[in-house]
Amino acid sequence: MKKVLIILIILSILATPHLVIEAYQVRGYFAVGGEWLVGPLVILLILLGGQVKLLWKECGK
């Protein structure tokens, strides 16, 4: 399980530059948007994954 989490973190970090360049080409100008949050959000979801599942279960009751 830890290997999967590490792979997800590495992939999200490696994907960020591609996403930033793609967004720049689409917009035509440099801006800070959601593409910069890919890495941090993946890490945050991994760290808070258990709590999110518990919250989802409790909200469903």
N, C-alpha and C positions, 0 to 999 in steps of 0.2 A: 504494500500500500504506500509506503514512503517513497518507493521508486516512482510510482505513478504521480505522486504529488510533486516530486522534484522535476519530473519530465514536464508536467504542466507549467510549472514556474519557468523553466528554461524556455519552453516554446512560447510562452506569452512575452517573455523578455526579448526573444529573437524576432517575434512578429511585430513588435512595436515600431521599429524603424521603417519596415515596409508599409505599415498602416499610415504612418506620418507622411511618408513620401506620396503615397496614393491619395491621401486627403489633400495634400498640397497641390497635386496635379489637377484634381477635380475642382478645387476652389479657385485655383489660379493665384492664390496668395497664401502667405504663411499665417497660420493661426493656431492657437492652442485649443483643441477640442477633445472630444471623447476618446479619440484614438490614443491619447497619452495615458489614459486610465486603464488600458488593457492589463498591463503587468500588475499594477497595484490592486486592481479589483480581483484578479485571479488569486493573488496572494491573500487578500482579505477574505475571500470566499473560502479558501482552503483553511485558513486559521479559524474562521467562525462557522465552518460547515456543520459541526455538531449542534451548535446553538440555533442555527437557522432551521435545521430539521426539527428540533424540539419546539421551536416557536411555531413552525408550520403545523405540527401535530396539535398543539394547544389551541391554535386559532381555528382549526377544523372541528373542534368539539362543540 
